[in-house]
Amino acid sequence: MRDTQHSPSISRRQLLHVGGIGALGLTLPEFLHAGEPLAIGGSSGPVRSCIFIVQYGGASHIDSLDPKPDAPLDVRGPYQPIATRTPGLDVCELLPRLALQADRFAVVRSMTHGNGGHDGGMHVAMTGHSVPTPDTPYFGSVVARVRPATENIPSYVWLQNLAGDVEPRYLRGGFLGPAFSPLRVGTDLDNPSTDNFRFTAFDPPAGSTNERLLGRQQLLHGLESSGASGGTTLASGFRRFQEQAFDLVTGTRARRAFDLTGEPDTVRDRYGRHPLGQNLLMARRLIEAGTRLVNVTAWCGLAEGEKFTNVQTWDMHGPVAAHIGSIFGTGSYGLGFALPRIDQSVSALLDDLSDRGLLDSTLVVMVGEFGRSPKVANQGRDHWPACYSSLLAGAGVRGGMVHGASDKQGAYVHEYPVSPENFGATLYRALGIDPGTRLGLDGFTRPASIGQPVEPLLESGFSG
């Protein structure tokens, strides 16, 4: 069958439709196109969504989810482990609220790959490929293509930017194309935790009113009706994008999902009035509205009196650690500041999703691009991809368990290593996506994942 989307011959009528959104004065077609169902197969079962929390910079597993109390002091650090609701699972004493919810989540202590750079490590961690090509798409782009939103809302959203230590691949759709890139909300200090933050992506062009936009839409409809009868798949698709774009700009439903002012103060306070807390609250609202995957950069904000540097909360070594005195300090880039905010915000998210009946259909993931070195040196811990930890909850993930183990110093995987490929396959399976789904236009190259799901992490009988 001839593929009209990739035909080299485009009629005047098709060009009219392609330009129609521009005539409305809108710039929304790319992420709207991510909602276009594609007949590529690979998905089945209940529809699920994902909130993916990225501990940008690389969180120390030894000081959070994989404590080593019997290791030497320069390895174990100053924090004591505390018991959780899961027998055999201890976490850092700065995570007491999450400790009380351990029956809801699983911890993987055997994550491993070989790329210790922020840019390369992030690309590995967010694609599920140990050696990705430069254009390998991130998880969110794949989800947006295979399981797009059915409501008039972006399928894929990224809350809070990444800094200059990584290429802006996270803003692109990889080889899937810009149609499957995320809508990013929030950059540096401009984020939902500030009093004057306002979401503007759906605002009409300067000087335009709803009435003027309606007039333009009616003009387009008139031009279309005067053209040749019939239509093509391309034309009908872009006509629908016009309608979606018009609804987003003139309507209120999608806009409300990005607006936290309607949330009670008690809820906002529970999440925490800092970037991580308010971004996670927005993520919950987006999932509730129909977004399929929301990435949240786990920037915890600024300690009182500190000036903004970047959003790499978890890059706690070298000059950054020296600036705050120690990785264990209470400044903006210290664990004494960051871990309590993770504890507050992620526990609030799990409570909120559960109370709203959304946890069974929402996968929550928390992980960095790598872990941190066992030994403390230069007031911090260095990049360490050989062994680190992740947290998963909801959407068929078996709560109250630990998968894999590190050695006595948290340096290397002791048992059951989880590669990026297997981690990605597990994520896709939990979201009801066949990991082997073929994404290439030829129908057989470029699978979403070449890994195998980590079956013990999934509930008995769960098949996606």
C-alpha positions in Angstrom: 0.0 0.0 0.0 1.3 3.5 -0.9 2.4 5.5 2.2 0.8 8.9 1.7 2.7 10.4 4.6 6.0 9.8 2.9 4.9 10.4 -0.7 7.2 12.8 -2.7 4.1 14.1 -4.5 2.1 16.6 -2.5 -0.9 18.4 -4.0 -1.9 22.0 -3.6 -4.7 20.9 -1.4 -2.4 19.0 0.9 -0.1 22.0 1.1 -3.1 24.1 2.1 -3.7 21.7 5.0 -0.1 21.7 6.0 -0.1 25.5 6.1 -3.4 25.7 7.8 -2.2 25.7 11.3 0.2 28.4 10.5 -2.6 30.4 9.2 -4.3 30.1 12.5 -1.1 31.6 14.0 -0.3 28.4 16.0 2.9 26.5 16.5 1.5 23.3 18.0 1.4 20.6 15.2 4.5 18.7 16.1 3.5 17.5 19.5 -0.1 17.2 18.4 1.1 14.8 15.7 2.4 12.6 18.5 -1.2 11.8 19.1 -1.8 10.4 15.7 -2.4 6.7 15.9 0.2 4.7 13.9 -0.5 1.2 12.7 2.8 -0.2 13.9 1.3 -2.7 16.5 3.2 -3.6 19.6 0.7 -2.5 22.2 -2.0 -4.4 24.1 -3.8 -4.6 27.4 -4.8 -1.7 29.7 -3.6 1.8 28.9 -0.9 2.9 31.3 1.1 6.1 31.8 4.4 6.9 33.4 6.0 9.6 35.6 9.8 9.3 35.1 11.8 11.1 37.8 15.4 11.8 36.5 17.9 12.4 39.3 20.1 14.4 37.0 23.7 14.4 37.9 23.7 10.9 39.3 22.4 10.1 42.7 24.5 8.3 45.3 22.9 4.8 45.7 25.1 4.2 48.8 23.6 7.2 50.6 20.0 6.5 49.6 18.6 3.2 48.5 21.6 0.8 49.1 23.3 1.8 52.3 26.5 -0.1 53.4 26.6 0.3 57.2 29.4 -2.4 57.6 31.7 -0.7 55.1 34.6 1.5 56.1 33.6 5.1 57.0 35.0 6.6 53.8 32.5 4.3 52.0 29.5 4.1 54.2 29.3 7.9 54.9 27.7 9.5 57.9 24.0 8.4 57.5 22.5 5.5 59.3 20.2 2.9 57.6 16.6 2.6 58.7 14.2 -0.3 58.3 11.2 -0.1 56.0 8.0 -2.0 55.7 9.8 -4.4 53.5 11.9 -7.0 55.5 15.5 -6.8 54.3 15.1 -3.4 52.7 16.9 -0.7 54.6 17.2 2.9 53.2 19.0 6.0 54.3 17.7 7.7 57.5 16.8 10.8 55.5 14.0 8.9 53.7 11.6 8.1 56.5 8.4 8.7 54.6 9.4 6.5 51.7 10.5 3.9 54.2 6.8 3.7 55.4 5.7 3.2 51.8 8.2 0.4 50.8 5.3 -2.0 50.2 4.4 0.2 47.3 7.7 0.2 45.4 10.5 -2.0 44.3 14.2 -1.2 44.5 16.7 -2.4 41.9 20.2 -2.4 43.4 22.0 -3.9 40.3 21.6 -1.3 37.6 24.7 -1.2 35.5 26.2 0.2 32.3 29.6 1.5 31.1 29.2 5.2 30.3 30.3 7.6 33.0 29.7 10.9 31.3 26.6 13.0 32.0 25.8 13.3 28.3 26.5 9.7 27.4 25.1 8.3 30.6 21.9 10.2 30.2 21.5 9.0 26.7 22.0 5.4 27.8 19.7 5.7 30.8 16.9 7.5 28.9 16.9 5.3 25.8 17.4 1.8 27.4 20.4 1.1 25.0 23.9 0.5 26.2 25.4 1.9 23.0 22.7 4.1 21.5 23.1 5.9 18.2 22.9 9.7 18.3 19.3 9.6 17.1 18.0 6.8 19.4 14.8 8.2 20.8 14.1 8.5 24.6 11.5 6.4 26.3 8.9 9.2 26.1 9.1 9.5 22.4 8.6 5.8 21.9 5.6 5.8 24.3 4.2 8.9 22.4 4.4 7.0 19.2 3.1 3.6 20.3 0.6 4.6 23.0 -0.4 8.2 22.2 -2.8 10.2 24.3 -6.4 9.8 23.4 -7.4 13.2 24.9 -6.5 16.5 23.4 -3.3 16.9 25.5 0.4 16.3 24.6 1.4 12.7 24.9 4.9 13.5 26.2 5.9 16.3 28.5 9.2 17.1 30.2 9.1 19.2 33.3 12.2 21.3 34.2 15.2 21.5 31.9 18.4 19.6 31.9 21.6 21.8 32.0 24.4 22.2 29.5 26.3 19.1 30.5 24.0 17.1 28.2 23.2 17.5 24.5 19.5 18.6 24.1 18.5 15.2 22.8 15.8 15.1 25.4 14.0 17.8 23.5 14.0 15.9 20.3 12.2 12.7 19.0 15.3 11.0 17.8 14.8 9.1 14.6 11.1 9.1 15.2 11.2 12.8 14.3 10.2 16.1 16.0 6.5 15.0 16.0 7.4 12.8 19.0 9.5 15.3 21.0 8.2 16.4 24.4 6.6 19.7 25.3 9.0 21.1 27.9 7.7 23.2 30.7 10.0 25.2 33.0 13.6 26.3 32.6 16.0 27.0 35.5 14.3 29.4 37.9 11.2 29.7 35.7 9.2 26.8 37.1 5.9 26.1 38.9 7.5 26.6 42.4 7.8 30.4 41.8 4.8 32.7 42.6 4.8 34.3 39.2 5.1 31.2 37.1 2.6 31.0 34.2 2.3 28.3 31.5 2.2 30.0 28.2 2.7 27.3 25.5 -1.0 27.4 24.6 -1.2 31.2 24.4 -2.4 32.6 21.1 0.1 34.8 19.2 0.5 38.3 20.5 -2.4 40.5 19.4 -4.7 37.6 18.5 -8.0 37.0 20.2 -10.2 33.9 20.2 -12.5 35.8 17.9 -9.7 36.4 15.4 -8.6 32.8 15.6 -12.2 31.7 15.0 -12.3 33.9 11.9 -9.1 32.4 10.5 -10.5 28.9 11.2 -13.7 29.7 9.3 -11.6 31.2 6.4 -9.6 28.0 6.2 -12.8 25.9 6.2 -14.1 28.0 3.4 -11.0 27.6 1.3 -11.1 23.8 1.9 -14.8 23.5 0.9 -14.1 25.4 -2.3 -11.3 23.0 -3.4 -11.5 19.7 -5.0 -13.7 17.1 -3.4 -12.3 14.2 -1.5 -9.1 14.2 0.4 -6.0 12.3 1.4 -4.8 10.7 4.6 -2.3 13.6 4.9 -4.9 16.2 4.4 -7.5 14.7 6.8 -4.7 14.3 9.4 -3.7 17.9 9.3 -7.3 19.0 9.4 -7.6 17.2 12.7 -4.4 18.8 13.9 -5.9 22.2 13.1 -8.9 21.4 15.2 -6.8 20.1 18.0 -4.6 23.2 18.0 -7.6 25.5 17.9 -9.2 23.7 20.9 -5.9 23.9 22.9 -5.5 27.6 22.3 -9.2 28.6 22.8 -10.2 26.0 25.3 -9.4 25.5 29.0 -9.3 21.8 29.7 -5.7 21.1 28.7 -4.5 24.5 30.0 -6.0 23.7 33.5 -3.8 20.6 33.7 -0.7 22.8 33.8 -2.2 25.3 36.3 -1.5 24.5 40.0 -3.4 27.5 41.3 -6.5 25.3 41.6 -4.8 22.9 44.0 -5.5 23.3 47.7 -2.6 24.8 49.7 -2.5 21.6 51.8 -1.8 19.5 48.7 0.9 21.9 47.4 2.5 22.0 50.8 2.5 18.2 51.1 4.4 17.9 47.8 6.8 20.7 48.9 7.0 24.3 47.7 10.2 23.7 45.7 10.8 22.8 42.0 10.7 19.0 42.5 7.5 19.0 44.6 5.6 21.3 42.4 6.7 19.6 39.2 5.6 16.2 40.6 2.2 17.7 41.4 2.0 19.0 37.9 3.0 15.6 36.6 0.1 14.0 38.5 -2.3 16.5 37.0 -1.0 15.8 33.5 -1.3 12.0 33.9 -4.9 12.6 35.2 -5.6 14.7 32.1 -4.3 12.0 29.7 -0.6 12.6 29.1 1.2 9.3 28.6 4.7 10.0 29.9 6.0 12.9 32.0 9.7 13.3 32.6 10.5 15.3 35.7 14.0 16.6 36.3 14.6 16.1 40.0 16.0 19.5 40.7 15.3 20.3 44.3 15.8 24.0 44.1 18.0 26.4 46.1 18.8 26.5 49.8 18.1 29.8 51.5 20.5 32.5 50.5 22.2 30.6 47.7 22.5 31.8 44.1 21.4 29.7 41.2 24.1 27.6 39.5 22.3 24.9 37.5 19.7 22.2 37.9 22.1 19.3 38.5 21.1 18.7 42.1 22.8 15.2 42.2 26.2 16.0 40.7 27.8 16.1 44.2 31.5 16.0 43.7 34.5 18.2 42.7 33.9 21.9 42.6 30.3 21.6 43.4 30.9 19.6 46.6 33.7 22.0 47.5 31.3 24.9 47.1 28.9 23.5 49.6 31.6 22.0 51.9 30.6 18.3 51.4 28.3 16.0 49.6 26.7 15.5 53.0 26.0 19.2 53.5 22.7 21.0 53.6 23.4 23.3 50.8 21.6 23.1 47.4 24.0 20.4 46.2 24.2 18.4 49.4 22.4 15.2 50.3 21.3 16.8 53.5 19.2 19.2 51.4 18.2 16.9 48.5 17.2 13.6 50.1 14.6 15.1 52.4 13.0 16.8 49.4 13.0 13.5 47.5 11.4 11.9 50.5 8.7 14.5 50.8 7.8 14.8 47.2 8.0 11.2 46.0 6.1 9.9 49.0 3.4 12.6 48.4 3.2 11.5 44.8 2.7 7.8 45.7 0.1 8.8 48.3 -1.8 11.0 45.9 -1.8 8.5 43.0 -3.0 5.8 45.3 -5.7 8.0 46.9 -7.0 8.9 43.4 -7.0 5.3 42.1 -4.2 6.1 39.6 -1.3 4.1 41.0 -2.3 0.8 39.3 -2.3 2.6 35.9 0.7 4.8 36.5 4.3 3.6 36.5 6.6 5.8 38.7 10.3 5.5 38.0 13.2 7.3 39.8 16.8 6.9 38.6 19.8 8.9 37.6 22.1 8.5 34.7 24.5 6.5 37.0 25.4 6.2 40.6 28.3 7.4 42.7 31.7 6.0 43.6 32.0 3.9 46.8 34.8 6.0 48.3 34.3 9.6 49.3 37.1 11.8 47.9 37.4 15.5 47.2 34.4 16.1 49.4 32.2 14.1 47.1 31.6 10.9 45.2 32.6 10.6 41.6 30.5 9.3 38.6 29.9 5.5 38.8 27.9 3.6 36.2 29.1 0.1 37.2 26.5 -0.3 39.9 23.6 1.9 41.1 20.0 1.8 42.1 16.5 2.7 40.9 13.0 2.8 42.3 9.8 1.6 40.5 6.2 1.7 41.6 2.7 1.2 40.2 1.5 -0.2 36.9 2.0 -3.9 37.7 5.3 -3.5 39.5 5.6 -5.8 42.5 5.9 -3.6 45.5 7.8 -4.5 48.7 10.8 -6.1 47.0 14.5 -5.7 46.2 15.9 -7.0 43.0 19.6 -7.6 42.6 22.5 -6.8 44.9 25.7 -4.8 44.9 28.9 -6.0 46.6 30.0 -5.1 50.1 31.0 -1.6 49.1 28.4 -0.9 46.5 31.0 -0.8 43.8 29.9 -3.7 41.5 26.9 -5.8 40.9 27.0 -9.0 43.1 23.9 -10.7 41.6 21.2 -10.2 39.0 22.6 -7.3 36.9 20.1 -5.1 35.1 21.3 -3.7 31.9 19.8 -0.6 30.3 18.2 -2.9 27.7 16.5 -5.0 30.3 15.4 -2.0 32.3 13.9 -0.5 29.2 12.1 -3.7 28.3 10.7 -3.8 31.8 9.4 -0.3 31.5 7.7 -1.0 28.2 6.2 -4.2 29.5 4.7 -2.4 32.5 3.2 0.2 30.2 1.6 -2.5 28.0 4.0 -2.1 25.1 5.7 -5.0 23.5 9.5 -4.3 24.0 10.1 -5.8 20.5 7.9 -3.2 18.8 9.5 -2.2 15.5 9.9 1.5 15.1 11.6 1.7 11.7 9.7 2.6 8.6 10.6 -0.7 7.1 8.7 -2.5 9.8 11.6 -4.7 11.0 14.6 -2.6 12.0 15.1 -0.5 15.1 13.1 -2.3 17.8 12.0 -0.3 20.9 14.2 -2.6 23.0 16.5 -5.6 22.5 16.3 -6.5 26.2 14.2 -8.8 28.2 11.8 -7.6 31.0 12.9 -8.3 34.5 10.0 -10.6 35.3 10.5 -10.7 39.1 9.7 -7.0 39.2 6.3 -7.6 37.7 3.2 -8.9 39.5 2.6 -12.6 39.0 0.6 -13.2 35.9 1.2 -9.6 34.7 1.7 -9.5 30.9 1.2 -5.9 30.1 
